[in-house]
Amino acid sequence: MDGMKLALLLCALPVFAFQHNDSEVARWGNQAGGVTIVRDDWGIAHIHGKTDADAVFGMVYAQAEDDFNRVETNYLNSMGRLAETEGESKIYQDLRMKLFIDPVELKKLYTESPAWLQTLMVAWADGLNFYLFKHPDVKPRVITRFEPWMALSFTEGSIGGDIEKVNLGQLEAFYGKMPVAQTGANQDDEDAEPRGSNGAAVAPSNTLGHHALLLINPHTSFFFRSELQMSSDEGLNAYGAVTWGQFFVYQGFNDRAGWMHTSSGVDAVDEYLETVSKKGSGFVYKYGAEERPVIAHTIAVPYKTDRGMAEKKFTVYRTHHGPVIRELNGKWVGFRIMQEPIKALEQSYLRTKARDYKSYRQTMELKANSSNNTIFADADGDIAYFHGNYIPRRDTKFDWTKPVDGSNPETEWHGLLEVDETPHLLNPKVGWLYNTNNWPWSAAGPDSPKRENYPAYVENGGESARGLHAIRVLQGRKDFTVDSLIGAAFDSYLTWFEKPMPALIRAWDQAPESNPLKGKLAAQIAMLRQWDLRWSATSIPTSLAVFWGEDVRRRLSTGGRRGGGVSDEDASAAPGEELLKSLDAASDKLAADFGKWKTPWGDINRFQRLTGDIVQPFNDAGPSIPVAFTSSQWGSLASFGARAYPGTKKWYGTSGNSFVAVVEFGDKVRARAVTAGGESGHPGSKHFNDEAGRYSTGDLREVYFYPAQLKGHSEREYHPGS
């Protein structure tokens, strides 16, 4: 940027800006002048800079333009600072983060980071600070200035990281000295909607175009990620879903390769039962023949009150296994997880520049992706599956699904499994592979990894209705195209009902004529008998089946919660009279809420986005649109986690399909995609809800990956701050 352009840019800045250091302002302005942002006709930002740092500066600036609140909130959460704006209710959530995230340590790690990574972290902080500098009307809730080290607090883009496996109720019981029953111990588990994602790759042998295809389909809470493209003259050119505030494309593709992450069932976290005793003014714990001191220190958690800021201090404890997070049968429980923020951030960024299987595999050698499986495809025609990338090596004589004896040195970790020692696939003969957060033992049908070849701790999950559905749509086909893979991703079959529905019909058939439910449910059974187990917005059987399934699972699950983790086998084995009672209850519920049990599914299942709030308000009187697909718990690959809310009868979705893309890798990359709602978090923007209709029907739009594609589809081209 020449001196005159810089002078003009600085003259355009608001008066507020000159409260900043002049040299800092000049640096920001100079970097902004080397960055170009093009907004396409969906409001999606395509950022280009001379260097990767320029691209990072521009992409985080663009994210802040779209939804600064979500950017800041993610870092309030990652650094344990939510209570500073949301009050006392977030104290223990903040304490949980502060047990693992220490600003002093992160600042030290920042200075130890590779120079190239420091450069990106500086650009990240500068981009956000420049946005705030240019927008004095935007009032941060807490973070008025971003520092480069803060990027190390949030290095991996999953919606729920390993730290969130610490139960807040039990944490409060231990450090708040309250009985678990008083703390809402199950508050982490209130949402019974299955979380996770779908990823699938199809080899050239199974496609009409003889190019590899990749399905990218994360299931998260809605509006959790931005969609954008970032490129530079240093070889960066990544497109996809970016968790708000991060500077790497979490799930996406470049011109040669693509990556999709799904939640893994890998055991990357362990709990240790510590034998603790009082000694002097402190505590010691047993380890082999030793007594080791329990490390104690104070954590202060500031929180907002009606009278201003207050602070709650905790004396917290840790052993060499990790922080103490609860008590069990008189023993303290230490919690051990991966804590490699530098490697994790390196891996998250470097994989976006990998251009083939070999280079992507090299990023996996960092072994710092603890919670994700990966589906990969590239322009060379390779497709691959990688299991969770951080797996501690352990003695298999212990049951690692339960807390182990921390006093026994044999329960120590012994390094990490090598990539080749973990479940993985490269170019299976069947020509496809997938993961839907289920186990890897069905990832490529007959060519899947074999469970007996791996220690039990590599996988704690099981098969799912969604996994069975994925196999159903992928196997036995040689004619895949971008369109047909989209069709597979939105296939309407509901596998969970395959066994329970015949059991219900059989129960009605076998019920005596004297049973009052025989006549009352005759019309419902007749309709369900003809049902093809497929959802649609106009389908009445879908409404009946889902309400029935909800009631069955509620009756069979312990505690009576929605969903409840009841399998299709459990449901189909339930007493026939119970199945009929559930159908009766479902019919009555539909009639009470919607006037008749013959209510089409689309009249119930709705997408609504009224405000830019992170927690959406829902209102039956407000505008909404029908969504045909269901919760993934019924086996729907396209997921829409919806329920009624206080004051509503209609069900509104808050999670599930959040970003969907299908990518073809050939001489050029070709892709189609859709985002829930729209790119902007501002209700006044035309891009706040402009994709809702496409989202609800699976009508993916063309991705403008190349500059030539943007011609005729650009709304604005500008430099950050101009």
N, C-alpha and C positions, 0 to 999 in steps of 0.2 A: 504494500500500500504506500503510495507516495505521500509526501508531506502535506500537499494541498488536500488530498482526500481525507487524511487523518484529521486535519484542521477542521474540515467541514463536518466530519463525524462528531468531533468533540464539541463543536458549536451547537450541534443538534441535541446534545445531552441535556437533561433537565438540570436546573440549578442544584437540586439535591445531590447530583453526582459529584459536585466539586468538594463535598465533604470528604471524599476519598483521597488517598495519596495520589499526587499528580502522575508519578511514574507508573503507578499501578493502573490508573485510568488510561494512560498512553499505551501500556502493554495490552490491556484488554482491547482497546480500539484497534490497535495494529493487528492483533490476531483476528478480530472480527472481520477486518477488511480482506483477509485472505480466505474467508469461508463463504461459500454460497449455499443458500437454502432455497430449494424449489418446492413449493407446495403444489401437489397435483390436485385434480378436481375432486378428490375425496379428502383433501386437507392433509394428506400424508406428506411428511417432510422427507425430502431427498437432499442429504447434506454432502457437500464435497469440500475438501480442503487439500492444500498442498501436502500436508503431513498428516499422519494419524492423529497427532495432538490437535491439529486444526479441526479434524472431523469430530473428535471427542468434544471439543469446545462447542462446536456448532450443534451437535446432536443433543447435548444436554440442555443447551439454550432452547432448542426447539421443543424439547419435552416440557421445560418450564413454561413455555408459551402455552402449551396445550393443557397442562394441569399441574401447576406448581404445588398445589395442596397435596397431591399424591406423591410427588417427589419428596417434599419435606416430611410427610407422614412416614414414608418408608424409612427415612433416616432417624426420625424420632423413635420409631420402633426398634431399629437395629442398634441404636446406642442407648436404649433404655431411658428415653426422655418423654414418653407419652404423658406421664402424670403431670408434667410441667404445664400441659395445656388442657388435659382431659380430667385431671383431678385424682382424688384419692382412690377411685376404683381401679386405676392402672398402676398402683404402687407395686404390687407383686409381679405384674408383667414386666415392669421396669427392673425390679430386683433380679428377676430371672435373667434378663439380658446382661445386667451389670456383673453377674457372677462369671460371665465368659468374656465380655467386651470391656476392656479397660483402656480408656483414652491414653493413659501414660504409656502402656505397652504398644498401642497402635502407633503412637507418634514415634516410638523407638523403631518399630518395624518399618515405618515409612522411610526412615533414614537408611535402613538396611536393604531396601528394595532395589532391584536393578534400575539403572539410570533411565532406561526407556520407560519403565513402568511409573517411576516418579514423574516423568514428563507428562504422561497421560493423566496421572492423578492431579497434577497442577492444572492442566488444561480443563479437567472436569470441574474443579473448584472455581477456576476463573470463569468458566461458562455460566455457572449458576450465580456467582457474584455479579457478573456483568448483567445478567438478566435482572437481578434485584436492583442494581444500579440504574438500569434503564426504565424500571417500572416501580417508582416510589409509591404508587398507589397499591401495590401488592404488599400486604403486611404479613410477613412470616409469623407463624404462631409461636415459634421458639428460636429457630436457627436463622439468625440475621446475617451470619457470615459462614460460608462453607470453607473448610480447611482440607488440604489434599489428603491427609491421613484418614479422614472420615470415610473415604472410599473403601478402606480396608475393613470397615465394620459390616459391609453388605456385599459380599463377593460372589454370591451364587444366587441365581434368579428364581429359585423355587418359591412357591407360595408359603410353605411351611418348612423351615429348616430344622436341623437336628435339635437345636436348643428348645424348640417348641414341644419336644417330647417330654420335657419336665412338666409334670402336672402342677398347675398353679395352686389348686386347693391343698395339695400335700406340701408344697413349698410354704404356703401361708401357715399351715398347721405347725410346721417345724420352726420357722423363724418368727411367726406371729404368736406362737405359744397358744394356739387355739385348737379345739377339737376339729378333726376333719369335717365332721357333720355340720359345723357352723360356717364352713368356708365355701360351700358350693364346690365340692371337690371334683365334680364332673363337668365343670364349666367349660373345659377344653373340648368336651365331647358332645356338646349340645347339638351340633349340626351333624345329623346322621347321614346326610347326603354323601355318597362315595366321592372322594376327591381323586384327581389324577388326570391322565391324559391318554390319547391314542397316538401311536406312531406306527407307520408301516412303510416298507420299501419294497419295490417290485423290480426285479432284474430285467435287463433288456430282452432276455429270452421269453419273457411273459408279456411283452408289450408290442403293440402294433408298430410303433415307431422305432423299436429296438434301441430305446434309450431308457435308462433307469428313472424310476418315479419315486417320489417321496411324499408321504402324507404327514403334515405337521398339524396336530390338533390338540393343543393343551386344554385341559379342563381346569379352570381356576374360578375364583370369584370374578364377577364381571368387572371390566375396566381396570384390571390389575396391571396390564401392560400396554405400552405404546406400540404402534407399528411405524417403522421408519426404515430408511436406507442410509447408510453411512459409507463414504468412499474417500479415498485419498490417492495422491500420486505415488504413495509408498506401497501400493499393492492391496490396500483394504478396499473391499466392495461387498459389504454384507447387508442383507435385507431380512427383516422379520420382526419378531416380537421382542420388545425390550422392557424389562421390568422397570417401572418408573424410577428414574434417578440413577440407574446404572449406565455404564458407558460401553457395554458390549451387547451384541444381539444374542439373546439367550436361546431362542429357538428360531432357526431360519436357514439362510443359504447365501452363498456367494455365486459367482458365475460358473464355478466348477464343482462345488460340493455343498451338501446340506446336512443339517443335524437337528434331530428332534429328541427332547428329553422327556422321559416319563418317570413318575415316582417309583422308586425301587423298594422291593421287599428285603433288600440286603440288611444284614445286622451290622451296622457301623457304629453302634452306641452300646455301651455296657454300663451296668450298675454293679457296684462293689459294696458288700456288707462289711462295714468297718467295725472292729471291736474296739470301742473307745472307753477310756477310763479317765477320771480326774487325777491330775498330778500337779501339785503346787497350785499355781494360779491359772493353769491352763489344762489342756487335755492331751493325751497321747493315744496312739492307736497301735494295735499289734500288727507286725509284719514279719512273718517267719519267727525267728528267735528274738527279734528286736522290738523295742518300743520306740516309735517315732513320734515326734511332736506334731500335733494337729496345728496347722497354720490358721491363725485367726486374724482377721482384719475387719475394719469398719467400712461399710458401704452406706453412703448417704443418698437417699432418694428424695429429691425435691418434688413437691406436688402443689398444684394450684388449689386454692380455697376461695370462698366468697370474700375473705378478708385479705387476700393476697397470697404470697407464696409461703409454704411451710416446708418442713423437712422431717423425714423419718429416717433414723439411723438404725442400722442392723450390724451386729457382730456376726460375721459369716465365717464358715469354716471350710477348709479343704485339706485333702490328703494328696499324695502324689498321683492318685487316680483321677482327681478332679474335685470340683466343689461338692459339698454335702448338700443334698437337695430334699431329703426327707428322712423319716425314721421308719424302720420296719422291724417289728418284734424285738424292740430294744436295741437294735443296731442302727447306726447312722449309715446312710446310703450315699456313697460317692458316685459321681456321674462323669463318665469319660466319653469324650467325643473328639472328632477331628478338630484341631485348632491350627490351621495352616493358612492364614489369610493371604499371605503373599503368593503362595503357590496356587491357591484357589482363584485369586484374581488374575494371575498370569494365565492359568489354564482357560478360564472363561473368555479371556480376550484373544489369546493365541489361536484357539480353535476356529475363530471367525475368519482367520486368514489361511487356514488349511485348504489346500486345493485338490487333494486326493486322499485316498485311504492311508497311504504311508505317512503323510504329514499330519493327518488327523490322529493317527495312532501314536505319533510322537508326542502329541499334547497329552494323551492319556497316560503317558509315563510319569507325568507329574503326580498322578494318583491323588487328586485333591477335589474330586467331584463325589461327595460322600452319599448323596441322596438320590442320584439319578441313574436310570438306564438310558442308553442312547441308541437311536436308530439313525443310520448313516447311509447316504447314497452319493455317488459322484458321477462326473461326466465320462469317466473311464468305464463305467458300467458296473462298478463295484457296489455291493450293498452289504451292510454289516450291522451286527448287534453287539453292543458292549454292555455288560452288566455294571452295577454299581462300582465306582472306580476307586473307592477307598475302603478296603476290607482288611481289618487287622487279622493277623495270623494268630490262631488260638489253639489251645489243647482241646481236642474234640471229646475228651472224656467228661467235660463239663457241659451242662445245659446252659447255653448262653442266652436263651430266651428269658431266663430268670436271673435275679441278682446272684452273683457268685461271691465266694468267700475272699474278701480283700486281704485277709491275713495270710493267705496261702500264695506264696510266690509263683506257683504253677499256674495261677490265673492271670498272669501278666500277658500282655500282647508281645508278640515276637516279630516285630516289623509288619510289613504289609504284603498281601498276596500280589504277585506279579500279574500283569494283564493276562498273560497266557494261562494263569492258574484260575482265572475267574470264568464264569459262563460267557461265551462269546461265539459269534458266528461271522463268517466271511463267505459270501456267495454260496448259500446252500443250494443243493441241486433242485429243490422244488421251485426256486426262482422268486421266493417272497419270504419276508420275515416281518414280525410285528411285536409290539408290546402294548398292553393296555393296563399297566400297573399290576398285572398278574405275574405268576411265576414264569421263569424263562423256559420251562420244560416243554412248552408247546409253541415256542417262538417261531419255529419253521416247520411245523408239522412233524413228519418222520425224521427230518434232519435237525431237530432241536437238540440242544445240549442235554446230556443225560444226568439226571439227578445223582445217580450213584457215583459219578466221577468227581463230585465236589463235597467239601465239608458242609454239614447241615446249616452252618451259620451264614452261608452265602445267600440264603433265601428263606424268609420267614412267612411269605405270602402263599397264596394258593391260586387255583383256577377261578375264573369268574364268568358270569353270564356274558359279559362283554368280550372276554377272551374267546369263548366258544363262537360268538358271533363273528369276530374277526376272522377266525379260521374259515368259517362258512362262506364269507364273501371273497376270500383270497385264494382258496385252494381250487385247483382244476381249471384255471383260466390262463389263456395265452394271448388275450386280446386287449389287455389294459391300455387305456389312453388317459390323458388328464381328466377328461369328462367322466369316464367310467370309474376311475378311482374316486372322484368326487361322489359319484353315485354310490359306491361301496361305503364311503364314509358316512353317508346319510341313508344307508339301507334301513328300512323301517321295521324289520323283524325284531320281535322282543323274545329273546331266547329264554328268559326266566320263566315264562308261562308255559313252556313246552310240556312240563310234567304236572305242575299244579292245576292247569286248566282242565285237562282230561280227568284229574282226580275230582275236581268240583262237579263236572258234568256227570261223572260216574256216581257221585254221592247223590245227586238229584235223581238219577235214573233208579237208584236202589232204594230211595226213600219210599216208605209206604204212602198210599194215597191219603191216609189219615193224618199224615204230617202236615200241619198248616202251611209250612214253607213250600210244600209241593206245588200248590196252586198259586201262592203269592209270587213265586219266582219263575213260573213257567215261561213267561215272555222273555225274561232276562236270559234264562238258560237257552232258549231257542235262538236268541241272537248270538250268544257266546258260542254256541255249537257251530255256527256258520262262520265265526270269526277266523281270519287267516293269521292271527297273532301279529298284525302289522298296525303301527300307528298311522294316523292321519288327522288333520285338523277337523275333518267332518265325521270322524269315526265315533259312534256312540259306544261300541264294544270297548274301545280303548279307555274311555272314561270309566265304564263299569269295571274293567279289569284292574285298572290302576287303583281305584278306590277300594276294590275288593282286596287286592294285594296288600295295600297299606293296612287294612284292617286285620288281615291274616297275620301279617308280620308283627303288628302291634300286640295281638293276642298271644302269639307264640314267643315273642322276645321277652327276656327278663326285664322288668322295670316298665314295660309297656310303652317304650319310646318308639317314635316313628322310625321306620326302617328296621333298626334292631339287629341287622346282620343275619337274618333268618334266610337259610338257603332254600333253593327250589325243592331240594329233596325233603327238607323238614316240612315245608308247606304241603307237598303232595302226600306226605305220610300222616298228616293231621287227621283226626277223626272227621268223618264225612259230615256229621251234624255241625261241627265247628265251622267247616268250610261254608256250609249253607247259611249259618248264622252270620258269617262275615259278609256274604253276598247280600243278605237281607239288610244288614247295617249299612253297607255301601249304597244300596238303593235308596234307603231312607235318607242318608246323608246327602246324596245328590239331589233328591227331591226337596229337602229342607233348604239347601243352599241355592239351588238353581231353578226351583219350581217343578222339576220333573226329573225322573231318573234317566230319561231319554235325552241327555244333554251331550252334544258333540264335544269332543275333547278340546277343540280350539276355542270354545266358549269359556273354558275353564283355565287352560294353560296359556299364560299371557306374558309378553315382554313389555315392560314399562320402564321408561327412564324420564323422570320428571325434573330432577335437579342434578347438580354436580356434586352432591354430597357423597361421601364414601359409603355411608349407610343410607341406602335409598328409602324414602318414604313411599308407601304404596297406597293407592286410592282407587276403588272401583269406579268412581265417577270420573277419573282422569283418563286420558287417551292411552290405549294399549293395543297391542296387535297379537293375533293368535300365533302360537308356536306348536308345530305338529309333533316334534320329537319329545321324548319323555326323559325322566331321570335315567341315568346310566345303571341304576340298581336293577332295572328290568331287562338289561342286556342291550339297550339302545347304544349304538356307537356314538351317534350325535347325542350329546348330553345336555339336558336342561333341568337343573335342580330347582324345582319350584314348590311352593306351598302357600297356604293362606296365611295372612298376617293379621294382627289385631285390627278389626274394623273392615276386613275384606272377606269376601266369599271366593272370589277368583284367586287362582294360584299365580304368583309372580316369581319369575326366575331370578336368582342371584348368583348362580354359579353353573359351571358346565362348559360347553363350547364357548370359548372366549376369543380365540383366533383360530382360523382354519385356513390352511394353504395346501395346495397340491403343486408340486414342482417337477418339471421334466428337465433332465440334464442331457444336452446334446452338444452340437457345435455352439449353440447359444442356449441359455437357460430360459425357460418359459414357465410362468407361474400364474395361478389364480388364487385369490384370497378373499377373506371377509373378516371383519372385526365386529364384535358385539357393539351395537349402538352406533358409534362413530368415533372418530379420532380425537375430537376435542372434548374437554371436560367442562366447557362453558355452555350453558343452556342457550345463550344468545347466538351461538355459532351455528351456521347451517350444517356443520359437520359434527354436531352433537349427537344426532340421531339419524343421519342420512343413510346408514347402512343397516338399520333395523329390519327393514323389509327383506333385504337380501339375506341377512342373518337368519331370519325366522324360516326361510324356505330353502336354505342351502344354495342360494344363487350367487356363487363366487364371481367376483369381478376380476378383470385382467390386472395383473401387477405390472406397473411401468418400471421395469428394471433398468432399461437402457435409455440414455438421453434421447435417442430418436423416438422412443415410445412416449416420452413426455411431451413431444411437440403436439400442440393442439389439446393437451390435457393438463396444462399448467395454469394455475390461478395467480401465482405470485412468485417472483424471484427476487431475493434480497440478501443482504448481509445481516448477521445478527446485530441488532441494535439500530438498524437503519430504518 
